[in-house]
């Protein structure tokens, strides 16, 4: 790790012993970064063995945050971070080996303030869940590239943000959920000339979910909690159906991801 990191990675964790070791290994095993990076894990009051697992890795910066909530923990990591680019993932996610390289390359565009990546599920996940994941990515790409800021959302399990965004706007709102989406709405209404973008090559595998029913419940919860953002507007039914139809007309690629061509659905 360089003493002057170009990217700081912030990972909150709470009772994450099932997947946290794989998450750490994936972050420390990054290739083709081309710059120094630091990895900050923030314990949000874990009672299981996850702090002991994190403690086995002297390469990590380990902090504690006793205020409950992932956004409070992320803010603690942000206060410690030293790099101009901040990458976020979660302790139940495994990042691809070139994840930070993709973050670095995506942020070469100076107009981008927040970058979202591609999320997928484990190979043993149900086919329906994998299709749902493909739809989530297609929706994120459509919303970030073709929709008004009112429809924008974010997800901190695969996201990069310029440190200057936090310097200009302040840290995450320490809500139970939707603090990431609130940040991009704050950015859109600010005088910072920066935008939200989606990068398909910036990939993580979300290990928590194996069944579509469990993930669908979580997505429904996110949709409801996004409503606390005054400027947020969900896509219309016609827009969502249009994204799904384009997805189903597409072709299957590697990892059962489905490639779609951009389409105007307004």
PETA-V918263 format. One record per pair of residues at least 24 apart in sequence whose C-alpha atoms are under 10 Angstrom apart, sorted by sequence separation. I is the first residue (numbers start at 1). GAP is how many residues later the second one is. D is the distance in whole Angstrom. If there is no record, write none. Layout:
I:GAP:D  I:GAP:D
This chain:
42:24:10  44:24:6  45:24:10  95:24:9  116:24:8  117:24:9  154:24:8  155:24:9  156:24:6  168:24:8  241:24:9  242:24:10  44:25:7  94:25:10  116:25:9  153:25:8  154:25:9  155:25:6  156:25:9  165:25:10  239:25:9  240:25:9  7:26:9  44:26:7  93:26:9  94:26:10  153:26:10  154:26:5  155:26:7  239:26:6  1:27:10  6:27:10  16:27:10  43:27:9  44:27:10  87:27:10  93:27:10  94:27:10  153:27:7  154:27:5  165:27:8  238:27:8  239:27:7  6:28:9  7:28:8  8:28:9  9:28:7  10:28:9  11:28:8  12:28:8  13:28:7  14:28:9  15:28:9  42:28:9  44:28:8  45:28:10  85:28:10  86:28:10  87:28:9  88:28:10  93:28:9  94:28:10  116:28:9  153:28:4  154:28:8  164:28:9  238:28:8  6:29:6  7:29:7  8:29:6  9:29:6  10:29:6  11:29:6  12:29:6  13:29:6  14:29:6  15:29:9  17:29:9  20:29:10  21:29:8  24:29:9  28:29:9  44:29:6  85:29:10  87:29:10  93:29:10  115:29:10  152:29:7  153:29:8  154:29:8  165:29:8  236:29:10  5:30:7  6:30:6  7:30:5  8:30:5  9:30:5  10:30:5  11:30:5  12:30:5  13:30:5  14:30:5  15:30:8  16:30:8  17:30:10  18:30:10  20:30:7  24:30:8  42:30:10  43:30:7  44:30:9  151:30:10  152:30:9  153:30:9  154:30:7  236:30:9  4:31:9  5:31:4  6:31:6  7:31:7  8:31:6  9:31:6  10:31:6  11:31:6  12:31:6  13:31:6  14:31:6  15:31:5  16:31:9  17:31:7  18:31:9  19:31:9  20:31:9  28:31:8  42:31:6  43:31:10  153:31:7  154:31:10  235:31:10  4:32:7  5:32:4  6:32:8  7:32:9  8:32:7  9:32:8  10:32:8  11:32:9  12:32:7  13:32:8  14:32:5  15:32:6  16:32:8  17:32:6  18:32:8  21:32:7  25:32:9  28:32:9  41:32:9  42:32:7  44:32:10  152:32:7  153:32:8  162:32:10  2:33:8  3:33:7  4:33:8  5:33:6  13:33:7  14:33:8  15:33:5  16:33:8  17:33:4  20:33:8  21:33:7  24:33:8  27:33:10  41:33:9  42:33:9  43:33:10  152:33:7  1:34:9  2:34:4  3:34:9  4:34:9  5:34:10  14:34:8  15:34:7  16:34:6  17:34:8  20:34:8  40:34:9  42:34:7  43:34:10  150:34:10  151:34:9  1:35:5  2:35:6  3:35:9  15:35:6  16:35:9  17:35:9  21:35:10  41:35:10  42:35:6  149:35:8  150:35:7  161:35:9  1:36:6  2:36:8  14:36:8  15:36:8  17:36:7  21:36:10  24:36:9  40:36:10  41:36:7  119:36:10  149:36:7  152:36:9  1:37:6  13:37:8  14:37:9  16:37:10  17:37:9  40:37:6  116:37:10  117:37:10  1:38:9  13:38:9  39:38:9  40:38:9  116:38:7  117:38:9  119:38:8  149:38:10  150:38:9  159:38:10  115:39:9  116:39:7  117:39:10  119:39:7  149:39:6  150:39:10  159:39:9  40:40:8  114:40:9  115:40:10  116:40:8  117:40:9  118:40:7  148:40:10  149:40:9  159:40:10  13:41:10  40:41:8  50:41:10  116:41:9  117:41:5  118:41:9  181:41:10  39:42:9  116:42:6  117:42:6  154:42:9  160:42:10  189:42:9  38:43:8  115:43:8  116:43:5  117:43:8  153:43:9  154:43:10  159:43:9  178:43:10  186:43:10  188:43:10  38:44:8  115:44:6  116:44:7  152:44:8  154:44:10  158:44:8  177:44:9  178:44:7  181:44:10  182:44:8  185:44:8  37:45:9  38:45:8  114:45:7  115:45:5  116:45:9  152:45:10  158:45:8  177:45:7  178:45:9  181:45:7  185:45:9  186:45:9  37:46:8  114:46:6  115:46:6  149:46:9  158:46:7  178:46:10  179:46:10  180:46:10  182:46:9  183:46:10  185:46:7  36:47:9  113:47:8  114:47:5  115:47:9  149:47:9  157:47:8  158:47:9  177:47:10  178:47:6  179:47:9  182:47:6  185:47:8  37:48:10  38:48:10  39:48:9  40:48:10  112:48:10  113:48:6  114:48:7  157:48:10  158:48:10  177:48:7  178:48:6  181:48:8  182:48:9  37:49:10  39:49:10  41:49:9  42:49:10  112:49:9  113:49:6  114:49:10  157:49:8  176:49:9  177:49:8  178:49:9  182:49:9  12:50:10  41:50:9  112:50:8  113:50:9  175:50:10  178:50:8  179:50:9  182:50:9  10:51:10  11:51:10  12:51:9  13:51:10  113:51:8  114:51:8  144:51:9  145:51:8  177:51:10  178:51:8  181:51:9  9:52:10  12:52:9  13:52:10  110:52:10  113:52:7  144:52:6  145:52:7  12:53:9  107:53:8  143:53:10  144:53:5  145:53:8  14:54:9  106:54:9  107:54:9  143:54:9  144:54:6  14:55:9  103:55:10  107:55:8  143:55:9  144:55:10  13:56:10  14:56:8  103:56:9  104:56:9  141:56:8  142:56:9  12:57:9  13:57:7  103:57:7  140:57:9  141:57:6  1:58:8  12:58:6  103:58:10  140:58:7  141:58:8  1:59:10  11:59:9  12:59:8  14:59:10  99:59:9  140:59:10  141:59:8  12:60:9  13:60:8  100:60:9  138:60:10  140:60:10  12:61:6  13:61:10  137:61:9  11:62:8  12:62:6  27:62:10  95:62:10  137:62:10  138:62:10  10:63:9  11:63:7  12:63:9  37:63:9  94:63:10  95:63:9  137:63:8  10:64:6  12:64:9  33:64:9  93:64:7  10:65:9  12:65:8  30:65:9  31:65:9  32:65:8  33:65:7  35:65:9  92:65:9  93:65:9  10:66:9  11:66:8  23:66:9  29:66:9  30:66:8  31:66:6  32:66:6  33:66:8  34:66:9  35:66:9  89:66:9  90:66:7  91:66:9  10:67:6  23:67:8  24:67:8  26:67:9  27:67:8  29:67:9  30:67:5  31:67:6  32:67:9  33:67:6  34:67:7  88:67:9  89:67:6  90:67:5  155:67:10  9:68:9  10:68:7  23:68:6  24:68:10  26:68:6  27:68:7  29:68:6  30:68:6  31:68:8  32:68:8  33:68:4  88:68:6  89:68:4  90:68:8  8:69:9  9:69:9  22:69:9  23:69:7  24:69:9  25:69:8  26:69:6  27:69:8  28:69:9  29:69:9  30:69:7  31:69:8  32:69:6  33:69:8  35:69:9  87:69:9  88:69:6  89:69:5  114:69:9  153:69:10  8:70:9  10:70:9  20:70:9  21:70:8  22:70:8  23:70:6  24:70:8  25:70:9  26:70:7  27:70:8  30:70:7  31:70:7  32:70:9  33:70:9  34:70:9  87:70:9  88:70:6  89:70:7  114:70:7  153:70:10  10:71:8  19:71:10  20:71:5  21:71:9  22:71:8  23:71:5  24:71:9  26:71:7  27:71:10  30:71:8  33:71:7  87:71:8  88:71:5  89:71:9  113:71:9  8:72:9  9:72:8  19:72:7  20:72:6  22:72:6  23:72:7  25:72:10  26:72:10  27:72:8  32:72:10  33:72:9  87:72:6  88:72:6  8:73:6  18:73:9  19:73:5  20:73:8  21:73:9  22:73:9  26:73:9  27:73:9  86:73:8  87:73:4  88:73:8  114:73:9  133:73:10  153:73:8  7:74:9  8:74:7  9:74:9  16:74:9  17:74:9  18:74:8  19:74:7  20:74:9  86:74:5  87:74:6  113:74:8  7:75:8  8:75:5  16:75:6  17:75:9  19:75:8  85:75:7  86:75:5  87:75:9  5:76:9  6:76:8  7:76:5  8:76:8  9:76:9  10:76:7  11:76:9  12:76:9  14:76:10  15:76:9  16:76:7  85:76:6  86:76:6  87:76:10  5:77:7  6:77:5  7:77:7  8:77:6  9:77:6  10:77:6  11:77:6  12:77:8  13:77:7  14:77:8  84:77:9  85:77:5  86:77:6  4:78:8  5:78:5  6:78:6  7:78:5  8:78:5  9:78:5  10:78:5  11:78:6  12:78:6  13:78:6  84:78:6  85:78:6  86:78:10  3:79:10  4:79:7  5:79:8  6:79:6  7:79:6  8:79:6  9:79:6  10:79:7  11:79:5  12:79:7  13:79:9  83:79:9  84:79:5  85:79:8  113:79:9  133:79:9  150:79:10  152:79:10  153:79:8  5:80:9  6:80:9  7:80:7  8:80:9  9:80:8  10:80:8  11:80:6  12:80:10  83:80:7  84:80:7  85:80:10  86:80:10  113:80:8  114:80:8  115:80:9  116:80:8  117:80:9  118:80:8  129:80:8  130:80:9  132:80:7  150:80:9  151:80:9  152:80:7  153:80:10  10:81:10  11:81:10  82:81:9  84:81:10  111:81:10  112:81:9  113:81:5  114:81:7  115:81:6  116:81:6  117:81:6  118:81:7  119:81:9  129:81:7  130:81:9  131:81:9  150:81:6  151:81:6  152:81:8  153:81:9  11:82:10  74:82:9  81:82:9  111:82:7  112:82:5  113:82:5  114:82:5  115:82:5  116:82:5  117:82:5  118:82:5  122:82:10  123:82:9  125:82:9  128:82:10  129:82:6  130:82:8  133:82:9  149:82:9  150:82:5  151:82:5  152:82:9  110:83:10  111:83:5  112:83:5  113:83:6  114:83:6  115:83:6  116:83:6  117:83:6  118:83:7  119:83:8  120:83:8  121:83:8  122:83:6  124:83:10  125:83:10  126:83:9  127:83:9  128:83:8  129:83:4  132:83:9  136:83:10  149:83:8  150:83:5  151:83:6  152:83:9  110:84:8  111:84:6  112:84:6  113:84:8  114:84:9  115:84:7  116:84:8  117:84:7  118:84:6  119:84:6  120:84:6  121:84:5  122:84:7  123:84:10  125:84:7  126:84:6  127:84:9  128:84:6  129:84:8  132:84:8  149:84:9  150:84:8  151:84:6  71:85:9  78:85:9  110:85:9  111:85:9  112:85:7  117:85:5  118:85:5  119:85:5  120:85:5  121:85:5  122:85:6  124:85:10  125:85:4  126:85:6  127:85:9  128:85:9  129:85:9  148:85:9  150:85:9  151:85:10  70:86:10  111:86:9  112:86:10  116:86:8  117:86:6  118:86:7  119:86:6  120:86:6  121:86:6  122:86:9  124:86:7  125:86:6  126:86:7  129:86:8  115:87:9  116:87:9  117:87:8  118:87:9  119:87:7  120:87:9  121:87:8  122:87:8  123:87:9  124:87:10  125:87:8  129:87:9  78:88:9  121:88:7  122:88:7  147:88:9  120:89:10  121:89:7  107:90:10  121:90:10  9:91:9  75:91:10  106:91:9  8:92:10  79:92:9  106:92:9  107:92:10  143:92:9  7:93:8  78:93:8  106:93:7  7:94:10  78:94:10  105:94:10  75:95:10  76:95:10  106:95:9  7:96:9  75:96:6  103:96:8  106:96:9  139:96:9  143:96:10  7:97:8  74:97:9  75:97:7  102:97:8  105:97:10  142:97:10  6:98:9  74:98:8  75:98:9  102:98:9  103:98:9  104:98:10  142:98:10  72:99:9  73:99:10  75:99:8  102:99:6  103:99:7  71:100:9  72:100:8  74:100:9  101:100:10  102:100:5  103:100:10  139:100:9  143:100:10  71:101:6  72:101:8  73:101:9  101:101:8  102:101:9  139:101:8  142:101:8  70:102:10  71:102:7  72:102:5  99:102:8  100:102:8  138:102:10  141:102:10  71:103:5  72:103:8  98:103:9  99:103:5  100:103:10  139:103:10  70:104:8  71:104:7  72:104:9  98:104:8  99:104:6  139:104:6  69:105:7  70:105:9  71:105:7  96:105:9  97:105:10  98:105:8  99:105:8  135:105:9  138:105:7  139:105:8  68:106:9  69:106:7  70:106:7  71:106:8  96:106:8  97:106:9  138:106:8  67:107:9  68:107:10  69:107:6  70:107:8  71:107:9  72:107:10  95:107:8  96:107:6  97:107:9  136:107:10  68:108:9  69:108:8  71:108:7  95:108:6  96:108:6  135:108:7  136:108:9  138:108:9  139:108:10  70:109:9  71:109:8  94:109:9  95:109:4  96:109:8  135:109:6  138:109:7  94:110:6  95:110:6  134:110:9  135:110:10  93:111:6  94:111:5  95:111:9  135:111:10  93:112:6  94:112:7  132:112:9  135:112:7  92:113:9  93:113:5  94:113:7  131:113:10  134:113:8  135:113:9  90:114:10  92:114:6  93:114:6  134:114:10  89:115:8  91:115:9  92:115:6  93:115:8  90:116:9  91:116:9  92:116:6  131:116:9  146:116:9  89:117:10  90:117:10  91:117:10  92:117:10  131:117:9  145:117:9  146:117:9  147:117:9  134:118:10  142:118:10  146:118:7  147:118:9  138:119:10  141:119:10  142:119:10  146:119:9  147:119:8  137:120:9  138:120:8  142:120:7  146:120:9  134:121:10  137:121:9  138:121:8  141:121:8  142:121:8  134:122:8  135:122:9  137:122:10  138:122:7  142:122:9  133:123:10  134:123:6  135:123:8  138:123:10  142:123:9  133:124:8  134:124:6  138:124:9  130:125:9  131:125:8  133:125:9  134:125:9  130:126:7  131:126:8  134:126:10  130:127:8  131:127:8  130:128:10  127:129:9  123:132:8  122:133:9  123:133:9  121:134:9  120:135:8  120:136:9  120:137:8  119:138:10  118:139:10  11:145:9  12:145:10  10:146:10  11:146:9  10:147:10  9:150:10  10:150:10  9:151:9  8:152:10  7:153:9  7:154:10  7:155:9  8:155:10  7:156:10  26:178:10  23:181:10  23:182:10  23:183:10  23:184:9  22:185:10  19:187:10  19:188:7  18:189:9  19:189:8  18:190:9
